């Protein structure tokens, strides 16, 4: 953990390199001590059908959701979310200067008893990490 989901409006295609945004978010998350690096997942989903604000299709959005196992204090979660959101804002700076875009983010706990995990990512990481 964490699993970071990004939803973004389709009208940002061409204006935003979402792969670069995902990497910026991943790098920020990897720098947070409370987040184990092997568990970081960042993914972006384009949303094709959107209605915002006054209905003008020029408006776009990027919504970031962080899910992580329960057990971290609110202060730790708040600090982590602030760091991740700052990375999002930095990655989006050129687009924000040129067009109407709403950015949002939230962090939620996952009940470990109701969340199954399996995999071998850790087995394939370099020892230096």
C-alpha positions in Angstrom: 0.0 0.0 0.0 -0.8 2.7 -0.9 -2.9 2.3 -4.0 -3.3 5.6 -5.8 -6.1 6.0 -8.3 -6.3 8.9 -10.6 -9.4 9.7 -12.6 -9.2 12.4 -15.2 -11.5 14.0 -17.7 -10.9 12.9 -21.3 -10.6 16.5 -22.5 -7.2 16.6 -20.8 -5.8 14.1 -23.3 -3.1 15.8 -25.4 -2.7 18.5 -22.7 -1.5 16.2 -19.9 1.1 13.4 -20.1 -0.6 11.1 -17.6 2.3 8.7 -17.6 4.5 11.6 -16.3 1.9 12.5 -13.7 1.7 8.9 -12.5 5.5 8.8 -12.2 5.6 12.1 -10.3 3.0 10.7 -7.9 4.8 7.4 -7.5 8.1 9.2 -6.7 6.4 11.4 -4.1 4.8 8.4 -2.5 8.1 6.5 -2.5 9.6 9.4 -0.5 7.0 9.0 2.3 8.4 6.9 5.1 5.0 5.6 6.1 4.4 4.1 2.7 6.3 0.8 1.9 7.7 1.3 -1.6 7.0 -2.3 -2.8 3.3 -1.7 -2.2 2.9 1.6 -4.2 0.5 1.4 -7.1 -0.4 4.4 -9.2 -2.9 4.1 -12.0 -4.9 6.6 -14.1 -8.3 6.1 -15.7 -9.7 8.4 -18.3 -13.3 9.4 -17.8 -15.1 9.9 -21.1 -18.4 11.2 -19.8 -18.2 14.4 -17.7 -20.4 17.3 -16.8 -18.9 20.0 -14.6 -19.7 23.5 -13.2 -21.7 25.5 -15.8 -21.7 22.6 -18.3 -19.0 24.1 -20.5 -17.0 21.2 -21.9 -13.8 23.2 -21.6 -13.6 22.3 -17.8 -11.5 19.4 -16.9 -10.6 17.5 -13.7 -8.0 15.3 -12.1 -9.2 13.4 -9.0 -6.7 11.5 -6.9 -7.7 8.9 -4.4 -5.2 7.2 -2.0 -6.2 3.9 -0.3 -4.0 2.4 2.3 -4.2 -0.1 5.2 -5.5 1.4 8.4 -3.2 2.1 11.3 -1.5 5.4 10.4 -2.3 8.5 12.4 -4.4 11.3 10.9 -1.3 13.5 11.1 0.8 11.0 9.1 -2.1 10.6 6.5 -2.5 14.4 6.3 1.2 14.9 5.7 1.3 12.1 3.1 -1.7 13.5 1.2 -0.2 17.0 1.2 3.0 15.7 -0.3 1.2 13.7 -3.0 -1.1 16.6 -3.8 1.8 18.9 -4.1 3.4 16.5 -6.6 0.1 16.5 -8.6 -0.1 20.3 -8.5 3.5 20.6 -9.7 3.0 18.1 -12.5 -0.2 20.0 -13.6 1.2 23.5 -13.4 1.6 24.0 -17.2 -2.0 22.8 -17.8 -3.4 24.9 -14.9 -1.8 28.0 -16.5 -3.6 27.4 -19.8 -7.1 26.0 -19.0 -9.8 25.3 -16.5 -9.0 22.3 -14.4 -10.2 21.2 -11.0 -7.8 19.1 -8.8 -8.9 17.1 -5.8 -7.5 14.4 -3.6 -8.5 12.2 -0.6 -7.1 9.5 1.5 -9.0 6.5 2.8 -8.2 3.6 5.1 -8.7 0.0 4.0 -9.8 -2.5 6.5 -7.0 -5.1 6.4 -9.4 -7.9 7.5 -11.5 -7.2 4.3 -8.7 -6.8 1.8 -6.8 -9.8 0.4 -3.3 -9.4 -1.1 -1.0 -11.7 -3.0 2.0 -11.3 -5.3 5.7 -11.4 -5.7 6.8 -7.9 -6.5 9.2 -7.8 -3.5 11.0 -10.8 -5.0 11.8 -8.9 -8.1 13.0 -5.6 -6.5 16.7 -4.8 -6.5 18.4 -5.2 -3.1 19.6 -1.6 -3.1 16.0 -0.4 -2.9 
